[in-house]
Amino acid sequence: MLPEYELMNLVPEELYDVPCSMEVLVEYARAIEAAVMPKWLPISEAPMDGTVFFAHESGALYMCFWLVLAEMWYCPSTISVPNPTHWMPLPPMPEDV
């Protein structure tokens, strides 16, 4: 959850002039945050087609994917066999400027 001062970046500027309380604006921003911020999902819902994603295991964060031939999760940054509990999609790549 973002702190209030960062939440205000989610509120369109044209709403700053609408007569309402700061609490209403914060509530609006929290609703936007809930809708657009990525969420951790159970590993049972992770793609098993080779798609790379963030994985969480015991407080550690890895980039993982399902290794189809071995039928296991593979995280190149760890030497142990991972047993992630949650996953999250990677953000989109930056657009060329």
Contacts in CASP RR format, 6 or more apart in sequence:
PFRMAT RR
TARGET T0000
AUTHOR 0000-0000-0000
METHOD contacts of the structure
MODEL  1
MLPEYELMNLVPEELYDVPCSMEVLVEYARAIEAAVMPKWLPISEAPMDG
TVFFAHESGALYMCFWLVLAEMWYCPSTISVPNPTHWMPLPPMPEDV
1 30 0 8 1.000
1 33 0 8 1.000
2 10 0 8 1.000
2 33 0 8 1.000
2 37 0 8 1.000
4 26 0 8 1.000
7 26 0 8 1.000
7 29 0 8 1.000
7 30 0 8 1.000
7 33 0 8 1.000
8 25 0 8 1.000
8 26 0 8 1.000
8 29 0 8 1.000
10 29 0 8 1.000
10 32 0 8 1.000
10 33 0 8 1.000
10 36 0 8 1.000
11 25 0 8 1.000
11 28 0 8 1.000
11 29 0 8 1.000
11 32 0 8 1.000
15 25 0 8 1.000
15 28 0 8 1.000
38 88 0 8 1.000
38 89 0 8 1.000
38 91 0 8 1.000
39 88 0 8 1.000
40 56 0 8 1.000
40 86 0 8 1.000
40 87 0 8 1.000
40 88 0 8 1.000
41 86 0 8 1.000
41 87 0 8 1.000
41 88 0 8 1.000
42 85 0 8 1.000
42 86 0 8 1.000
42 87 0 8 1.000
43 55 0 8 1.000
43 73 0 8 1.000
43 84 0 8 1.000
43 85 0 8 1.000
43 86 0 8 1.000
43 87 0 8 1.000
45 87 0 8 1.000
46 53 0 8 1.000
46 55 0 8 1.000
46 66 0 8 1.000
46 84 0 8 1.000
46 87 0 8 1.000
47 53 0 8 1.000
47 66 0 8 1.000
48 66 0 8 1.000
48 68 0 8 1.000
49 66 0 8 1.000
49 68 0 8 1.000
50 65 0 8 1.000
50 66 0 8 1.000
50 67 0 8 1.000
50 68 0 8 1.000
51 65 0 8 1.000
51 66 0 8 1.000
52 63 0 8 1.000
52 64 0 8 1.000
52 65 0 8 1.000
52 90 0 8 1.000
53 63 0 8 1.000
53 64 0 8 1.000
53 65 0 8 1.000
53 87 0 8 1.000
53 88 0 8 1.000
53 89 0 8 1.000
53 90 0 8 1.000
54 61 0 8 1.000
54 62 0 8 1.000
54 63 0 8 1.000
54 64 0 8 1.000
54 87 0 8 1.000
54 88 0 8 1.000
54 89 0 8 1.000
54 90 0 8 1.000
55 61 0 8 1.000
55 62 0 8 1.000
55 63 0 8 1.000
55 64 0 8 1.000
55 73 0 8 1.000
55 75 0 8 1.000
55 82 0 8 1.000
55 84 0 8 1.000
55 86 0 8 1.000
55 87 0 8 1.000
56 62 0 8 1.000
56 84 0 8 1.000
56 85 0 8 1.000
56 86 0 8 1.000
56 87 0 8 1.000
56 88 0 8 1.000
57 82 0 8 1.000
57 83 0 8 1.000
57 84 0 8 1.000
57 85 0 8 1.000
58 85 0 8 1.000
60 78 0 8 1.000
62 75 0 8 1.000
62 77 0 8 1.000
62 78 0 8 1.000
62 82 0 8 1.000
62 84 0 8 1.000
63 75 0 8 1.000
63 76 0 8 1.000
63 77 0 8 1.000
63 90 0 8 1.000
64 73 0 8 1.000
64 74 0 8 1.000
64 75 0 8 1.000
64 82 0 8 1.000
64 84 0 8 1.000
64 87 0 8 1.000
65 73 0 8 1.000
65 74 0 8 1.000
66 72 0 8 1.000
66 73 0 8 1.000
66 74 0 8 1.000
67 73 0 8 1.000
67 74 0 8 1.000
72 81 0 8 1.000
73 81 0 8 1.000
73 82 0 8 1.000
73 83 0 8 1.000
73 84 0 8 1.000
74 82 0 8 1.000
75 82 0 8 1.000
75 84 0 8 1.000
END
